[in-house]
Amino acid sequence: MFTFFNSESLWIGFEMDRFNQIRDILDSKSIPYKYKVRNHLGQFSGRGTIRGAKGSFGNHTEQMYQYEILVYKRDFEQAKFLI
């Protein structure tokens, strides 16, 4: 089970293609991982979401989602080498 104490962030970025490429590499080497997807425009800021309060004009759609891949600390060095 992944927890804050036994996992480490391997990669954080906005490119979905790179995100999927890294996941494929980890799958092929049987390295367990967990991923998180964050929508920055959907975050709450007082009276609703950022998108609801300010709109999404000027925001690039490819930077709307941030992807993070976590691996166990024991597998971090091997996974870092592979990517």
C-alpha positions as CSV (number, residue, x, y, z in Angstrom):
1,M,0.0,0.0,0.0
2,F,1.4,3.4,-1.0
3,T,1.7,5.9,1.8
4,F,3.5,9.2,2.3
5,F,6.3,7.4,4.2
6,N,7.1,4.6,1.8
7,S,6.6,6.3,-1.6
8,E,8.5,8.9,-3.6
9,S,7.4,11.1,-6.5
10,L,9.0,9.8,-9.7
11,W,7.7,12.3,-12.2
12,I,5.4,15.4,-12.2
13,G,4.3,17.1,-15.4
14,F,1.6,18.2,-17.8
15,E,2.3,16.1,-20.8
16,M,-0.2,13.2,-21.1
17,D,1.9,11.4,-23.7
18,R,5.0,11.3,-21.4
19,F,2.8,10.3,-18.5
20,N,1.5,7.3,-20.5
21,Q,5.0,6.4,-21.8
22,I,6.4,6.3,-18.2
23,R,3.5,4.1,-17.1
24,D,4.1,1.7,-20.0
25,I,7.8,1.5,-19.0
26,L,6.9,0.8,-15.3
27,D,4.3,-1.8,-16.4
28,S,6.8,-3.6,-18.6
29,K,9.3,-3.9,-15.8
30,S,6.6,-4.9,-13.2
31,I,7.4,-1.9,-11.0
32,P,4.3,-1.0,-8.9
33,Y,3.2,2.6,-9.1
34,K,0.4,5.0,-8.2
35,Y,-0.6,8.1,-10.1
36,K,-2.5,11.3,-9.3
37,V,-4.2,13.7,-11.7
38,R,-4.9,17.2,-10.5
39,N,-7.2,19.7,-12.3
40,H,-5.9,23.1,-11.3
41,L,-8.9,25.0,-12.7
42,G,-11.2,22.9,-10.6
43,Q,-9.7,23.8,-7.3
44,F,-11.8,25.7,-4.8
45,S,-10.9,29.3,-4.1
46,G,-13.3,30.8,-1.5
47,R,-16.5,31.2,-3.4
48,G,-16.4,28.3,-5.9
49,T,-13.8,27.0,-8.3
50,I,-11.1,29.0,-10.0
51,R,-12.7,28.4,-13.4
52,G,-16.1,29.5,-12.1
53,A,-14.7,32.7,-10.6
54,K,-12.3,33.8,-13.3
55,G,-13.1,31.6,-16.3
56,S,-10.6,29.6,-18.4
57,F,-9.7,32.2,-21.0
58,G,-6.0,32.3,-21.5
59,N,-5.3,28.9,-19.9
60,H,-3.8,26.3,-22.2
61,T,-5.8,23.2,-22.3
62,E,-2.7,21.0,-22.2
63,Q,-1.7,22.6,-18.9
64,M,-5.1,22.1,-17.3
65,Y,-4.2,18.7,-15.7
66,Q,-1.0,17.9,-13.8
67,Y,0.1,14.3,-13.6
68,E,2.2,12.7,-10.9
69,I,3.6,9.2,-10.7
70,L,4.7,7.7,-7.4
71,V,6.7,4.6,-6.8
72,Y,7.9,2.8,-3.7
73,K,11.2,4.2,-2.3
74,R,12.8,0.8,-2.7
75,D,12.1,0.9,-6.5
76,F,12.8,4.6,-7.0
77,E,16.4,4.3,-8.3
78,Q,15.6,1.6,-10.8
79,A,12.5,3.5,-12.0
80,K,14.5,6.8,-12.4
81,F,17.1,4.9,-14.4
82,L,14.5,3.5,-16.7
83,I,12.9,6.8,-17.5
